[in-house]
Amino acid sequence: MTLKVRYFPYALRDQAKRGLCDFFAVINYKMFPEMEDEFNPGDYEEEYKAQLYVEEGEESDNLVFRYEIELPYGDVKCNVFIRPKRSTSEEEENKLIEPPPNELEYISVNVEPEPISAE
């Protein structure tokens, strides 16, 4: 299955254009038990943290950040976070924060094809 994350920052668009923040997807994953005959569960993390990147060919005013990952069928949950680049300490620099509530409608998380477990 392919997990696709797309984020079109609206309120944070100016900050994103000026490089003042990065966007990350935090993905929690658990392989379906029936897939363990075909795939080694040890080859797949239970949590992935990946930086979203600007979609190729995006040179307009509307930036689109994205991330894709292929995984064996399983349960998957994904959240998008912001990491501000202006920080006073290393701890703050690596801290991920939730986007403002008005930004959530601009985040799209899709799984193709839709996984169905035999359990």
N, C-alpha and C positions, 0 to 999 in steps of 0.2 A: 504494500500500500504506500501511497505517497501523501505525506503531510505537507500542505502548502500554507504558508503564513504570509499575508500581505497587510501592510499598514500604510495608510495614506494620512500622514499627520496633518491635522487641520489647524488647531490652536498652536501647535508646536512647529508649524511649517517654517517660520522664520528662524527659529533656533536650529532646526535641522539643516537649513540651507547654509547657515553660518558655521556649522560644525560644532555647535555648543553642546550637543548630546548625541548619544548612540542609542540604538534600540536593540533589545535582545528578546529572543523567544526562550522561555524555559518550558521544556517538554518533559512530562512524566509519562513513562511508557512501561507496559507489562505485556509481554508476548502471550498470545493465547496458548494454552497447554497443548492443543492439537498440532501446533506448529513446531513443537520441540523435536519431532522426528526429522523434520526437514532443515531446521536451523538450530544452531547452538545458542542457547540463551545467554551464555557467558560472553558472546560476541557483541551483545547489545546492552547499552547502559540503561539504568532505570530512570536517570535524569540527564537530559542534555541541556546545555546552555549555549546558545548560538547567537552571534550578532547578525542582525538583519542587514542586508546590503541594498544599495540603490539599484533598482531594476535597470538593466542595460537599455540604452536608448532614451532614458529619461532626461531630457534636457529642457523640459518646459518648467513652468512655475509650480507644477504639481508633482512633487516627489512621491515615488512609491518605493517603499522598502519591502524586501521579501526574503524568505528563506524556505528552502525545500529539503526534505529528507525522505529517503526510502527506508521503510522498516517492514519486517514480516507482520502479518496481521496481528493485532493486539489492541488492548485498551490504551488510549492516548488522550492526554489532556495537555493543553498548551495555553500559556499566558504570555503576554507581551509586557515588557518592562522598559523603563527609560534609565539611562545612566548619564547624569549630567557630567560634563567635562570640567566645569569650573568647580573645583573643590579645594579645601584647605589641607586635607590630610589624605594619606593613601587609603585609609579605611573608607572615607567618604567617596573617594574616586572610584572604588570598586562596588559601591552600594547601588543596588538596583531598586528603583521605586516604581510604584504602580502609576500608570498614566491617569490623568484627571478623568473623572467620569464622563465628561463631554467628548472625550477622545475614543471611547470604547466602540462607538458605532463606526469608526473608521478602521477597525481591525477586523480582518477576515481570516478565519482558520478553517480550512477544508481538508477532508481526508478522502482520497480517491483510490480505488473504489471503497465504498462504505464497508468496514469490516463487520462480519457476523461470526460470533463464536458458536461452536457446537454445544457448549455448556449451557 
